[in-house]
Amino acid sequence: GDWMWQFSVGIYLVNLAGQELRLAAIFGLTGGVSVLLFGGIIGEWVDRNGRLKVVRISLFIQNFSVAMSSVCVCVVLGLEPVVDALKEGAFGKYIMILVIGMAVVAQLSSVAYKIAIEKDWIVVITADNTSLLTNLNAVTRSLDLACKIVSPLTVGLIMSYSSLVVSAVVLAAWNVLSVFLEYAILLRIYNMVPQLAIKGGEYKKWDTTTKTTAATAAAAATTNENETTKEVKEKRCVEKVFEPFVILFSGWKVYARQSVLYAGISLACLYMTVMGFDSITVGYIYANDVNEALVGLCMGLAGFVGIIGAFAFTRMAKRFGLERTGVFAYTAEVVCLILAVASIWAPGTKFDPTRRTFLNHNYSSSVLQGSNVSSSSENNLQSSLTGSSLNTTKEGDGDRVKSLVNFSNISMILLLVGIISSRLGLWMADLVVTQLLQENIDECERGVVNGVQNSLNMLMDMLKFVLVMLLPQIEIFGLHIILSFIFIFVGMLFFYYYAF
């Protein structure tokens, strides 16, 4: 469900915003700011509460938030052929705020869920077995990437051969139904590994010869949680108000003293990029007359390359070690992304840095103030964004008439090939830094450090969305590609410094 939403939200927002990237950038910026501010607090919450409680709350909030956001998209798209004026008025604005707001809540819940599962549960399950930890990290990431292959392609086919409304309905229904299956699987794993019921480093002292059951351990953990709650309640009201900010500040200090500081910074640099299949990139490709099904297929291919990278990571890490594997991963990503940079000047490109669309008063004010754009201005804007008239869906039917791909557009082909091939190095680098954080951080600081890492990642992600908000035109998108490549190159240098 998470990958289905990440693919769909970019297309939904570009479609609702009149084929431009600013609304997608606003969504990304809002999510980035939220994670930046609350990442450390979320990590501290993960540390403070029981493992099963954390995954239960975060999983249910995430799925139902996505479902609610999808329902709102259905409402807006459903109003388009019936009450278009109402959709463009205050009601439409409130719905857009609700769509983005619920999507941000889902993103924050996803952060808590990933910290709990990827940074804590896996470490406890492997019981400090480095080899087993490497294999389990790779398997987990491979399963995640397998979902990335199937989910976007499925939603893309529904969008192409049915409609955006139908895809939103399917997305909402899937998130409501799948949450129960996911939780049942996690509950079974929790019951199979009694160590998960104990927190605070106590699992290391676990005696496998004792007859202590998971239920007894869970009861002990609950008692500890109750005592912690009583202590928190005894704090003064002023301390409670400012406690989240204290946690955020102290979390950054804890993060800065870690031995893997530069490795974490190198990973964060990879997030300042438009060369990935997020809402910005999906919207950009969609605005270039690429069919939704093909966009989903490209995301699937990227996921497949990522799976190859995950399996390559296990073999290289065992043979060469994490540091050398990371050096190879960062270098491979930079080399592959040279193709994406070359696409800026390849035949078929719309890159025109001399175009003064950023200072166009009618364009910027109409988006920021929510005013209606005249039909002629709207047509001009649409042409400036895509370079041609977009073939859109007829209202009331699901006839998608976009061509699958224009093979004469060498620029778009180079961009997609560069992004897809770079996933090999990207996911290897992600796994390398993830395991370095797992192995070199104390359990009592795991949630805080990983929460701050997520905040740092989102800070870079937020910077990207700010730049796209300021420069949303397709003609100058090449500037974002160049700046993204610079940040990734700097990230490679940071990892080189850590490794050598």
Residue, then its C-alpha position, 0 to 999 in steps of 0.5 A: g500500500d505504501w508504494m502504491w500511494q507513493f506512485s499515485v500521489g504525484i500523478y493525482l497532485v499534478n492532475l489536480a493542479g492543472q499539469e504543473l509541479r507546484l502542488a506536488a512540491i508543496f506536498g513534499l515540502t510539508g512532509g519534509v518539514s514534518v519529519l524534520l521537526f518530529g523525526g527525533i520525537i518519533g524516534e524517542w516515542v519508539d524507544r519509550n513504548g513497547r515494540l508491539k504497541v509501536v507497530r500497531i499504532s503506526l501501521f493502523i494510522q498509516n494505512f487509514s490516513v492513506a485511505m482517507s486521502s484517497v477518498c478525498v481524491c475521489v471526491v475532488l475528481g468526482l466533482e470535476p465533471v459535475v460541479d467544476a466551480l465548486k471544486e475550484g472554490a473554497f471547498g476544493k481548497y479544503i479538500m486539497i489541504l485534507v489530502i495533503g494533511m492526511a498524506v503527511v500523517a501517513q508519512l510520519s506514521s511510516v517513519a515510526y513503523k520503519i524505525a521500529i521494524e528495520k532499525d530495531w526488530i531486525v537487530v533483536i531477531t538476529a541477536d547480534n549475528t552480523s552475518l544473519l543481520t546482513n542476510l535479513n537486511a537484504v531479504t527485507r529490502s528485496l521484499d520491499l523492492a518486490c512490492k515496488i515492482v508490482s504496486p506501481l505497475t498495477v496502479g498504472l495499468i488501472m489508471s491507463y485503462s480505467s480512470l484516476v477515480v477508480s485507481a483511488v477507490v482501489l487504493a483506499a480499499w486495499n489499505v483498509l483491508s491489508v492493514f489487518l493482514e500486515y498486523a497479523i503477520l507482525l503479531r505472529i513474528y512477535n510471538m515467535v521471538p520472545q526477546l521482542a517483548i523485552k526492551g532496554g538491552e535486557y534481551k542480551k541477558w536472555d537465558t534460552t534455557t529458562k521457561t519464561t514465556a513471551a506472555t510473562a515477558a510482555a507483562a514485565a514490559t507492560t509494568n515498566e511502561n506503566e512506571t515510566t508513564k507515572e514518572v512522566k505524569e509527575k512532571r510539571c506542565v511547563e516541562k511537558v510542553f517543552e519536552p518535545f523540543v528538548i528531545l529533538f535538540s538532545g537527539w541531534k547531540v546524540y547523533a553528532r557524537q556517533s562514530v558513523l556520523y559521516a556515513g549518515i551524512s552521506l546517506a542524507c545527501l542522496y535525498m537531495t535529488v529529483m532523480g528518483f521516482d518520488s512525486i516530483t519525478v513521477g509528475y515530471i515524467y507524466a507531464n511529458d506525455v508518458n503513459e501512467a502504465l509506462v511510468g509504473l513499469c519504469m518504477g518496477l524496473a527500478g525496483f528490480v535493479g534494486i533487488i539485484g543491488a540488495f543481493a549483490f550487497t550480501r555477497m560483497a559485504k561478506r567478501f569485502g566488508l561494509e566500507r569497501t562495499g559502500v565505496f563501490a555503491y556510491t561510485a556506481e550511483v554517480v557513474c550511472l547518473i551521468l546519463a541523467v545529467a547528459s539528458i539535459w542536452a540530448p535531443g528532445t529536451k525541453f531545457d531552456p534556462t533562459r526562459r523567464t517563467f519563474l518571474n511570470h506574475n500571472y503564473s505565480s500569483s494564480v497558483l499561490q493565491g488560488s485564483n482562477v486562470s483564464s482559459s487562454s492562460e491555462n492553455n499557455l501554461q499547459s503548453s509551457l509545461t509539456g511542450s505540446s498539448l497533453n492528451t487527457t482523459k475525457e470527462g466521464d469515461g476512462d479512455r486514456v489516450k496517451s501514447l506509451v512512449n515517444f522513442s524519438n525523445i532521447s532526452m527522456i530515455l537517457l533520464l529514465v535509463g540513468i535513474i533506473s540503473s542508478r538504483l543498483g548503487l543507491w540501494m546498496a549504499d542504503l543497506v551499507v549505511t543502515q547496517l553501519l547504524q545498526e551495528n554501531i549504535d547502542e540499543c538505548e539510543r537506536g530510536v533517537v539516532n535513527g529518528v534524527q537520521n530520518s530528520l536529516n534525510m527529510l531536511m535534504d528532501m525538503l530542500k529539493f521541494v523548496l527549489v521545485m516550488l520556486l522553479p516549477q517549470i519544465e523548461i528549467f528542470g535540468l537545473h534541478i538535475i544538475l544540483s541533484f548530481i552535485f549533492i550526490f557527488v558530495g555524499m560520495l565524498f563524505f562516505y569516502y572520508y568515513a571509509f578511508 
